[in-house]
Amino acid sequence: TWRRPNTSTPEKGGNTVIVGHRLTYDGPAVFYHLDKVQVGDPIVLYWQSKKYEYSVSEIKVVPPSEIAVESGTPDARLTLYTCTPLWSAKDRLVIVAKPMEVE
Protein backbone atom coordinates (compact mmCIF):
# COMPACT_ATOMS: atom_id res chain seq x y z
CA THR A 1 0.00 0.00 0.00
CA TRP A 2 1.09 3.56 -0.47
CA ARG A 3 -0.17 7.09 0.15
CA ARG A 4 -1.03 8.93 -3.04
CA PRO A 5 1.27 11.91 -3.66
CA ASN A 6 -0.38 15.31 -3.34
CA THR A 7 -2.99 14.03 -0.89
CA SER A 8 -3.11 14.95 2.79
CA THR A 9 -1.77 13.13 5.82
CA PRO A 10 -3.73 12.28 8.99
CA GLU A 11 -2.25 15.00 11.19
CA LYS A 12 -3.13 17.71 8.64
CA GLY A 13 -6.77 16.75 8.16
CA GLY A 14 -8.25 16.80 4.67
CA ASN A 15 -8.31 13.70 2.46
CA THR A 16 -5.59 11.13 3.17
CA VAL A 17 -5.65 8.67 0.26
CA ILE A 18 -4.09 5.21 0.46
CA VAL A 19 -4.16 2.77 -2.44
CA GLY A 20 -3.14 -0.85 -2.66
CA HIS A 21 -3.40 -4.06 -4.61
CA ARG A 22 -5.87 -6.86 -3.89
CA LEU A 23 -3.76 -9.43 -5.72
CA THR A 24 -0.19 -9.82 -6.84
CA TYR A 25 1.46 -12.54 -8.86
CA ASP A 26 2.28 -14.19 -5.51
CA GLY A 27 -1.35 -14.23 -4.34
CA PRO A 28 -3.50 -12.10 -2.01
CA ALA A 29 -2.22 -8.61 -1.21
CA VAL A 30 -2.96 -6.07 1.55
CA PHE A 31 -6.39 -5.02 0.24
CA TYR A 32 -7.50 -8.53 -0.78
CA HIS A 33 -10.48 -8.47 1.60
CA LEU A 34 -11.33 -4.77 1.22
CA ASP A 35 -14.65 -5.79 -0.35
CA LYS A 36 -15.66 -7.30 3.01
CA VAL A 37 -15.54 -3.93 4.81
CA GLN A 38 -18.92 -2.54 5.89
CA VAL A 39 -20.19 0.91 6.87
CA GLY A 40 -19.45 1.43 10.56
CA ASP A 41 -16.36 -0.81 10.62
CA PRO A 42 -13.32 0.65 12.40
CA ILE A 43 -10.04 1.28 10.58
CA VAL A 44 -6.80 1.96 12.43
CA LEU A 45 -3.94 3.75 10.70
CA TYR A 46 -0.49 4.33 12.17
CA TRP A 47 1.20 7.40 10.74
CA GLN A 48 4.59 8.56 12.02
CA SER A 49 4.20 6.41 15.16
CA LYS A 50 0.80 7.91 16.01
CA LYS A 51 -2.47 5.95 15.98
CA TYR A 52 -5.44 7.34 14.03
CA GLU A 53 -8.86 5.71 14.30
CA TYR A 54 -11.57 5.96 11.67
CA SER A 55 -15.05 4.60 11.04
CA VAL A 56 -16.17 3.59 7.54
CA SER A 57 -18.83 6.03 6.35
CA GLU A 58 -19.16 5.23 2.65
CA ILE A 59 -18.44 2.41 0.22
CA LYS A 60 -18.70 2.85 -3.54
CA VAL A 61 -17.47 1.47 -6.84
CA VAL A 62 -16.31 3.99 -9.44
CA PRO A 63 -14.62 3.83 -12.84
CA PRO A 64 -10.82 4.32 -12.95
CA SER A 65 -11.37 7.74 -14.50
CA GLU A 66 -13.12 8.98 -11.33
CA ILE A 67 -10.06 10.75 -9.91
CA ALA A 68 -12.20 13.02 -7.72
CA VAL A 69 -11.85 10.40 -4.94
CA GLU A 70 -8.33 11.84 -4.47
CA SER A 71 -9.46 15.47 -4.27
CA GLY A 72 -8.78 17.55 -1.20
CA THR A 73 -11.61 17.93 1.28
CA PRO A 74 -12.34 20.49 4.01
CA ASP A 75 -13.11 17.64 6.43
CA ALA A 76 -10.66 15.03 7.70
CA ARG A 77 -11.12 11.63 6.07
CA LEU A 78 -9.30 8.51 5.02
CA THR A 79 -9.91 7.20 1.51
CA LEU A 80 -8.79 3.70 0.59
CA TYR A 81 -9.13 2.27 -2.89
CA THR A 82 -8.19 -0.73 -4.96
CA CYS A 83 -9.13 -2.44 -8.21
CA THR A 84 -12.36 -4.41 -8.36
CA PRO A 85 -13.59 -7.04 -9.09
CA LEU A 86 -10.82 -9.49 -8.24
CA TRP A 87 -8.59 -10.32 -11.22
CA SER A 88 -9.71 -7.15 -12.99
CA ALA A 89 -8.83 -3.46 -13.17
CA LYS A 90 -12.31 -2.63 -14.54
CA ASP A 91 -13.39 -0.44 -11.59
CA ARG A 92 -12.20 0.94 -8.26
CA LEU A 93 -13.58 -0.04 -4.87
CA VAL A 94 -13.50 3.08 -2.70
CA ILE A 95 -13.80 3.10 1.09
CA VAL A 96 -14.24 6.46 2.83
CA ALA A 97 -13.78 6.66 6.60
CA LYS A 98 -14.19 9.56 9.03
CA PRO A 99 -12.12 10.10 12.19
CA MET A 100 -13.58 8.54 15.31
CA GLU A 101 -14.11 10.74 18.33
CA VAL A 102 -11.26 10.21 20.79
CA GLU A 103 -12.33 10.06 24.43
DOMARSE-644339 format. One record per residue (C-alpha): x, y, z; residue number from 1; residue in one letter. Coordinates in steps of 0.2 Angstrom, whole numbers. Example, Ala and Ser with C-alpha at 12.3 -4.5 7.8 and 13.67 -1.06 7.14 Angstrom:
<drenpas>
(drenpa (62 -22 39) 1 'A')
(drenpa (68 -5 36) 2 'S')
</drenpas>
This chain:
<drenpas>
(drenpa (0 0 0) 1 'T')
(drenpa (5 18 -2) 2 'W')
(drenpa (-1 35 1) 3 'R')
(drenpa (-5 45 -15) 4 'R')
(drenpa (6 60 -18) 5 'P')
(drenpa (-2 77 -17) 6 'N')
(drenpa (-15 70 -4) 7 'T')
(drenpa (-16 75 14) 8 'S')
(drenpa (-9 66 29) 9 'T')
(drenpa (-19 61 45) 10 'P')
(drenpa (-11 75 56) 11 'E')
(drenpa (-16 89 43) 12 'K')
(drenpa (-34 84 41) 13 'G')
(drenpa (-41 84 23) 14 'G')
(drenpa (-42 69 12) 15 'N')
(drenpa (-28 56 16) 16 'T')
(drenpa (-28 43 1) 17 'V')
(drenpa (-20 26 2) 18 'I')
(drenpa (-21 14 -12) 19 'V')
(drenpa (-16 -4 -13) 20 'G')
(drenpa (-17 -20 -23) 21 'H')
(drenpa (-29 -34 -19) 22 'R')
(drenpa (-19 -47 -29) 23 'L')
(drenpa (-1 -49 -34) 24 'T')
(drenpa (7 -63 -44) 25 'Y')
(drenpa (11 -71 -28) 26 'D')
(drenpa (-7 -71 -22) 27 'G')
(drenpa (-17 -60 -10) 28 'P')
(drenpa (-11 -43 -6) 29 'A')
(drenpa (-15 -30 8) 30 'V')
(drenpa (-32 -25 1) 31 'F')
(drenpa (-37 -43 -4) 32 'Y')
(drenpa (-52 -42 8) 33 'H')
(drenpa (-57 -24 6) 34 'L')
(drenpa (-73 -29 -2) 35 'D')
(drenpa (-78 -37 15) 36 'K')
(drenpa (-78 -20 24) 37 'V')
(drenpa (-95 -13 29) 38 'Q')
(drenpa (-101 5 34) 39 'V')
(drenpa (-97 7 53) 40 'G')
(drenpa (-82 -4 53) 41 'D')
(drenpa (-67 3 62) 42 'P')
(drenpa (-50 6 53) 43 'I')
(drenpa (-34 10 62) 44 'V')
(drenpa (-20 19 53) 45 'L')
(drenpa (-2 22 61) 46 'Y')
(drenpa (6 37 54) 47 'W')
(drenpa (23 43 60) 48 'Q')
(drenpa (21 32 76) 49 'S')
(drenpa (4 40 80) 50 'K')
(drenpa (-12 30 80) 51 'K')
(drenpa (-27 37 70) 52 'Y')
(drenpa (-44 29 72) 53 'E')
(drenpa (-58 30 58) 54 'Y')
(drenpa (-75 23 55) 55 'S')
(drenpa (-81 18 38) 56 'V')
(drenpa (-94 30 32) 57 'S')
(drenpa (-96 26 13) 58 'E')
(drenpa (-92 12 1) 59 'I')
(drenpa (-93 14 -18) 60 'K')
(drenpa (-87 7 -34) 61 'V')
(drenpa (-82 20 -47) 62 'V')
(drenpa (-73 19 -64) 63 'P')
(drenpa (-54 22 -65) 64 'P')
(drenpa (-57 39 -73) 65 'S')
(drenpa (-66 45 -57) 66 'E')
(drenpa (-50 54 -50) 67 'I')
(drenpa (-61 65 -39) 68 'A')
(drenpa (-59 52 -25) 69 'V')
(drenpa (-42 59 -22) 70 'E')
(drenpa (-47 77 -21) 71 'S')
(drenpa (-44 88 -6) 72 'G')
(drenpa (-58 90 6) 73 'T')
(drenpa (-62 102 20) 74 'P')
(drenpa (-66 88 32) 75 'D')
(drenpa (-53 75 39) 76 'A')
(drenpa (-56 58 30) 77 'R')
(drenpa (-47 43 25) 78 'L')
(drenpa (-50 36 8) 79 'T')
(drenpa (-44 18 3) 80 'L')
(drenpa (-46 11 -14) 81 'Y')
(drenpa (-41 -4 -25) 82 'T')
(drenpa (-46 -12 -41) 83 'C')
(drenpa (-62 -22 -42) 84 'T')
(drenpa (-68 -35 -45) 85 'P')
(drenpa (-54 -47 -41) 86 'L')
(drenpa (-43 -52 -56) 87 'W')
(drenpa (-49 -36 -65) 88 'S')
(drenpa (-44 -17 -66) 89 'A')
(drenpa (-62 -13 -73) 90 'K')
(drenpa (-67 -2 -58) 91 'D')
(drenpa (-61 5 -41) 92 'R')
(drenpa (-68 0 -24) 93 'L')
(drenpa (-67 15 -14) 94 'V')
(drenpa (-69 16 5) 95 'I')
(drenpa (-71 32 14) 96 'V')
(drenpa (-69 33 33) 97 'A')
(drenpa (-71 48 45) 98 'K')
(drenpa (-61 50 61) 99 'P')
(drenpa (-68 43 77) 100 'M')
(drenpa (-71 54 92) 101 'E')
(drenpa (-56 51 104) 102 'V')
(drenpa (-62 50 122) 103 'E')
</drenpas>
